Amino acid sequence: MQQLFQEARARVDHPNVIRIYFADKSQGMSFFAMELINGPRLKELLGDGQLLFSDVVRVGLWIAGALQYMLRRDIVHGDIKPSNIFTKDRFSAA
């Protein structure tokens, strides 16, 4: 949760990073408001079948760009996994 607070305070603005608009704690509970994304998660796409090589490269570049941007701001996501990666498009399964 500390990373979310750090990210919210840093005003992260990158096309491949979900924006966190507000983060706070109240009565011992942490909460945050973030950008709504209307795309499938990578986990869902992987469950549909194999991705084309070009799609794997595209998603890999999105992830690498986002991580590089965050690294320059001393922010570590700490939980990179297919269920935490939203995609902008639905790709064609091979």
TORDO-747975 format. One line per 8 residues: number of its first residue (from 1); their letters; for each residue z, x, y of C-alpha. Coordinates in nm, 2 decimals. Layout:
BEGIN
NUM) a) Z:X:Y; ...
END
This chain:
BEGIN
1) mqqlfqea) 0.00:0.00:0.00; 0.06:0.29:0.23; -0.31:0.38:0.22; -0.40:0.03:0.33; -0.17:0.06:0.63; -0.31:0.40:0.71; -0.67:0.27:0.68; -0.59:-0.03:0.91
9) rarvdhpn) -0.43:0.20:1.17; -0.73:0.43:1.16; -0.98:0.16:1.24; -1.21:0.26:0.97; -1.57:0.16:1.06; -1.83:0.25:0.79; -2.09:0.02:0.64; -1.97:0.10:0.29
17) viriyfad) -1.60:0.05:0.35; -1.44:-0.29:0.37; -1.27:-0.33:0.71; -0.90:-0.40:0.71; -0.83:-0.60:1.03; -0.45:-0.63:1.00; -0.17:-0.50:0.78; 0.20:-0.57:0.81
25) ksqgmsff) 0.52:-0.63:0.62; 0.74:-0.94:0.64; 1.05:-1.02:0.44; 0.99:-0.73:0.21; 0.63:-0.83:0.13; 0.32:-0.64:0.24; 0.01:-0.82:0.34; -0.33:-0.75:0.50
33) amelingp) -0.64:-0.93:0.62; -0.97:-0.78:0.53; -1.34:-0.84:0.57; -1.50:-1.10:0.34; -1.77:-0.95:0.12; -2.03:-1.18:-0.04; -2.15:-0.95:-0.32; -2.07:-0.89:-0.68
41) rlkellgd) -1.83:-0.61:-0.78; -1.97:-0.32:-0.97; -1.76:-0.42:-1.27; -1.95:-0.75:-1.29; -2.28:-0.58:-1.27; -2.19:-0.33:-1.55; -2.08:-0.63:-1.76; -2.42:-0.79:-1.72
49) gqllfsdv) -2.59:-0.49:-1.89; -2.72:-0.15:-1.80; -2.82:-0.08:-1.45; -3.15:0.09:-1.36; -3.13:0.46:-1.28; -3.24:0.38:-0.92; -2.95:0.13:-0.89; -2.70:0.38:-1.02
57) vrvglwia) -2.82:0.64:-0.77; -2.80:0.39:-0.48; -2.45:0.28:-0.57; -2.34:0.64:-0.62; -2.47:0.73:-0.27; -2.29:0.44:-0.12; -1.96:0.55:-0.29; -2.01:0.92:-0.20
65) galqymlr) -2.08:0.83:0.17; -1.78:0.61:0.19; -1.55:0.87:0.03; -1.68:1.15:0.25; -1.62:0.93:0.56; -1.27:0.85:0.45; -1.20:1.22:0.36; -1.29:1.33:0.72
73) rdivhgdi) -1.02:1.09:0.84; -0.76:1.22:0.59; -0.76:0.88:0.40; -0.74:0.88:0.02; -0.83:0.55:-0.15; -0.64:0.63:-0.47; -0.78:0.35:-0.68; -1.15:0.39:-0.71
81) kpsniftk) -1.27:0.18:-1.01; -1.56:-0.06:-1.07; -1.34:-0.37:-1.00; -1.27:-0.23:-0.65; -1.63:-0.15:-0.56; -1.82:-0.44:-0.41; -2.20:-0.42:-0.40; -2.43:-0.55:-0.13
89) drfsaa) -2.70:-0.66:-0.37; -2.74:-0.78:-0.72; -2.94:-0.53:-0.91; -3.19:-0.58:-1.18; -3.05:-0.51:-1.53; -3.25:-0.27:-1.74
END
